[in-house]
Amino acid sequence: MKSKIAIYGTGMAGAVLASRLSDDFDVTVIAPTDYFEVPMAMPRLMVRPEYGEEAIVPIAEALPKAQYIRGRLVEFSRAGGRIEDDHGGQRMVTADITVLATGSRFSGPFIRSSSGSIEERKAGFYQLRASLASARRILIVGGGPVGVEIAGEIIETWPGRSVTIVQSGARILAETGGTASVLATKFLRRRRVKLLTGERIETPLPPNGYSVEPGQARTASGKRIGYDLMLCCIGGRPNTEYLLTHFSDRLDADGRVRVTPQLLMEGENDVFALGDITDLKENKMALHIAGQVSVAEANIRAMAAGRKPPKTYTAKTGNLMMAVTLGSQAGVIFAPLIGTLRSTWLIRKVKAETMLVPKYRKQLGLPA
Ligand SMILES: Cc1cc2nc3c(=O)[nH]c(=O)nc-3n(C[C@H](O)[C@H](O)[C@H](O)COP(=O)(O)OP(=O)(O)OC[C@H]3O[C@@H](n4cnc5c(N)ncnc54)[C@H](O)[C@@H]3O)c2cc1C
C-alpha cells in the first residue's frame, strides 16, 4: 500500500513537493485557495493582470495526480488536521506523514492571498490595475523587495506618476546587500520616486492592505503625505495559528516552527515543516526553499521505505542573495562574494522578463 501523505499549503514548498511525490504516494494537498500562484509575479500582475493566465494555475491542472481538499487547517494535533471550509464545515484529515507548508501572510491579501477562488484572485488584479491607472499619487508603505518591485512596475507603466515609498528602516532593501540598496535608490530617485527612509506612518493603515480612498498619511516626524491610493507592503508573518492548541511549545517567539536538521517539527517523527513557517535562520525565499524541498523529499521516501530520514538541511544564514526587479527591463542582483550586479541583460533574463513564472511552471510539469 502506498503511504498517505498530507501536505498543507500549495505554495512554493507544498506544491513543488506534492508534484514530486504524487507519482509514487497517495498525496493529498489541503489549501484554502483552489490555485497555485507564482508569488514573484504579483508586482507584474498589478499592472499586467492578463499575465495571471500563466502565473495563476488551477490546482487540478498544477497537481493532477494529487487529491485536493479545499479548506484551511485550523487545528493540528497528533490525531491529524482539522480542516475548515469557507462555509464553516469541518473534517479531519489523517496521514502517515504530514507536511506543514502554510507560508506567510502580509499586510494585505493582495500580496499573497490565502482565501478565495482563482476567478476572484484574477479579478482582484484587474481591479487593482484600474485603481492604479486612475490614481495620481501613490503611497507605498514598506521599502522591502515587494514595495520596491511594485514601485518599479508602476513607474515603468505610468512614467512620471507620483510615487512615494515610506520605509521605517535606514534604507530600502534592508534584507540584501547595501550596494543593491544604493543602486535601487538611485534608479528610483532618477525617476522621481520619493523615498522617505527612517520614517513610520502613524495614521492607521487600511485593514486589507490598500486603500483607494484619497487621504493624507502622517509620519511619526510629522510629515504629511497626500495620496489617492495607498499600498501597504509590510510582511510576512507565519501562518501557524493551527499549532497553538497542541504544539505551542514548538513555536519560537515569532510564531515559526522549530525544525530539526531533517526538517521535521521538533519532537515529532512524522511531521515535516517547510518554507516560510520554519525557524531556519535564512531569508524567507523560494530560492532557499528549493533545497528544503529536496531534503524533505529524500527523507519522506526513506521513511516510507521504513528507513530513518537520511538528509539534513543547513540554513543559508547570512546568504543575502536576491534579485529585485525595477520593472520588466531593470533591477539589481546581489550575489554573495561577487556583490551587486547591475547588468540589465542579466536581470532581465534572471527575473524581470518573466518574474520566474516559466521556471516554476516547469517545476510543476506545466508548459513553460
Ligand atoms: C511578492 C513576492 C515576491 C517574492 N519574490 C521572491 C523572489 O524573487 N525570489 C525568492 O526566492 N522568493 C521570493 N519571494 C518569497 C517566496 O515567494 C516565499 O518565500 C515562498 O512563497 C514561501 O513558500 P511557502 O511554500 O512557505 O509559502 P507560500 O508560497 O506562501 O504558500 C503557502 C500556502 O499555504 C496556504 N495556506 C495558508 N494558510 C493555510 C492554512 N491554515 N491551511 C492550509 N493552507 C494554508 C496558502 O494558501 C498557500 O497555498 C517573494 C514573495 C512575495 C510575496
The ligand as an SDF file (V2000), in Angstrom:
LIG
                    3D

 53 58  0  0  0  0  0  0  0  0999 V2000
    5.5440   39.3980   -3.9470 C   0  0  0  0  0  0  0  0  0  0  0  0
    6.5730   38.3890   -3.5730 C   0  0  0  0  0  0  0  0  0  0  0  0
    7.7260   38.2800   -4.3310 C   0  0  0  0  0  0  0  0  0  0  0  0
    8.6960   37.3370   -3.9940 C   0  0  0  0  0  0  0  0  0  0  0  0
    9.8240   37.2500   -4.7670 N   0  0  0  0  0  0  0  0  0  0  0  0
   10.7400   36.2970   -4.4930 C   0  0  0  0  0  0  0  0  0  0  0  0
   11.8750   36.1160   -5.3440 C   0  0  0  0  0  0  0  0  0  0  0  0
   12.0630   36.8350   -6.3110 O   0  0  0  0  0  0  0  0  0  0  0  0
   12.7370   35.1170   -5.0390 N   0  0  0  0  0  0  0  0  0  0  0  0
   12.5510   34.2780   -3.9870 C   0  0  0  0  0  0  0  0  0  0  0  0
   13.3720   33.3920   -3.7890 O   0  0  0  0  0  0  0  0  0  0  0  0
   11.4990   34.4430   -3.1420 N   0  0  0  0  0  0  0  0  0  0  0  0
   10.5770   35.4120   -3.3780 C   0  0  0  0  0  0  0  0  0  0  0  0
    9.5000   35.5770   -2.5540 N   0  0  0  0  0  0  0  0  0  0  0  0
    9.3840   34.7440   -1.3450 C   0  0  0  0  0  0  0  0  0  0  0  0
    8.7600   33.3990   -1.6610 C   0  0  0  0  0  0  0  0  0  0  0  0
    7.6780   33.5700   -2.5120 O   0  0  0  0  0  0  0  0  0  0  0  0
    8.3310   32.7250   -0.3810 C   0  0  0  0  0  0  0  0  0  0  0  0
    9.4600   32.5390    0.4370 O   0  0  0  0  0  0  0  0  0  0  0  0
    7.6530   31.3930   -0.6780 C   0  0  0  0  0  0  0  0  0  0  0  0
    6.4930   31.5830   -1.4430 O   0  0  0  0  0  0  0  0  0  0  0  0
    7.3010   30.6630    0.6050 C   0  0  0  0  0  0  0  0  0  0  0  0
    6.8550   29.4080    0.2540 O   0  0  0  0  0  0  0  0  0  0  0  0
    5.8920   28.6050    1.2330 P   0  0  0  0  0  0  0  0  0  0  0  0
    5.5100   27.3660    0.4970 O   0  0  0  0  0  0  0  0  0  0  0  0
    6.4840   28.5270    2.5650 O   0  0  0  0  0  0  0  0  0  0  0  0
    4.6110   29.5560    1.3580 O   0  0  0  0  0  0  0  0  0  0  0  0
    3.6600   30.1040    0.2330 P   0  0  0  0  0  0  0  0  0  0  0  0
    4.2770   30.0020   -1.1000 O   0  0  0  0  0  0  0  0  0  0  0  0
    3.1930   31.4460    0.6730 O   0  0  0  0  0  0  0  0  0  0  0  0
    2.4310   29.1060    0.2660 O   0  0  0  0  0  0  0  0  0  0  0  0
    1.6300   28.9500    1.4200 C   0  0  0  0  0  0  0  0  0  0  0  0
    0.4440   28.0790    1.0750 C   0  0  0  0  0  0  0  0  0  0  0  0
   -0.2330   27.7480    2.2800 O   0  0  0  0  0  0  0  0  0  0  0  0
   -1.6280   28.0150    2.1370 C   0  0  0  0  0  0  0  0  0  0  0  0
   -2.1560   28.2430    3.4890 N   0  0  0  0  0  0  0  0  0  0  0  0
   -2.0560   29.3540    4.2540 C   0  0  0  0  0  0  0  0  0  0  0  0
   -2.6620   29.1340    5.4490 N   0  0  0  0  0  0  0  0  0  0  0  0
   -3.1460   27.8560    5.4270 C   0  0  0  0  0  0  0  0  0  0  0  0
   -3.8420   27.0250    6.3420 C   0  0  0  0  0  0  0  0  0  0  0  0
   -4.1780   27.4620    7.5710 N   0  0  0  0  0  0  0  0  0  0  0  0
   -4.1930   25.7780    5.9630 N   0  0  0  0  0  0  0  0  0  0  0  0
   -3.8460   25.2950    4.7300 C   0  0  0  0  0  0  0  0  0  0  0  0
   -3.1690   26.0320    3.8240 N   0  0  0  0  0  0  0  0  0  0  0  0
   -2.8240   27.2910    4.1700 C   0  0  0  0  0  0  0  0  0  0  0  0
   -1.6480   29.1920    1.1860 C   0  0  0  0  0  0  0  0  0  0  0  0
   -2.9360   29.3320    0.5950 O   0  0  0  0  0  0  0  0  0  0  0  0
   -0.5930   28.7460    0.1860 C   0  0  0  0  0  0  0  0  0  0  0  0
   -1.1180   27.7720   -0.6700 O   0  0  0  0  0  0  0  0  0  0  0  0
    8.5110   36.5140   -2.8680 C   0  0  0  0  0  0  0  0  0  0  0  0
    7.3420   36.6220   -2.1000 C   0  0  0  0  0  0  0  0  0  0  0  0
    6.3730   37.5480   -2.4410 C   0  0  0  0  0  0  0  0  0  0  0  0
    5.1090   37.6340   -1.6230 C   0  0  0  0  0  0  0  0  0  0  0  0
  1  2  1  0
  2  3  1  0
  2 52  2  0
  3  4  2  0
  4  5  1  0
  4 50  1  0
  5  6  2  0
  6  7  1  0
  6 13  1  0
  7  8  2  0
  7  9  1  0
  9 10  1  0
 10 11  2  0
 10 12  1  0
 12 13  2  0
 13 14  1  0
 14 15  1  0
 14 50  1  0
 15 16  1  0
 16 17  1  0
 16 18  1  0
 18 19  1  0
 18 20  1  0
 20 21  1  0
 20 22  1  0
 22 23  1  0
 23 24  1  0
 24 25  2  0
 24 26  1  0
 24 27  1  0
 27 28  1  0
 28 29  2  0
 28 30  1  0
 28 31  1  0
 31 32  1  0
 32 33  1  0
 33 34  1  0
 33 48  1  0
 34 35  1  0
 35 36  1  0
 35 46  1  0
 36 37  1  0
 36 45  1  0
 37 38  2  0
 38 39  1  0
 39 40  1  0
 39 45  2  0
 40 41  1  0
 40 42  2  0
 42 43  1  0
 43 44  2  0
 44 45  1  0
 46 47  1  0
 46 48  1  0
 48 49  1  0
 50 51  2  0
 51 52  1  0
 52 53  1  0
M  END
$$$$
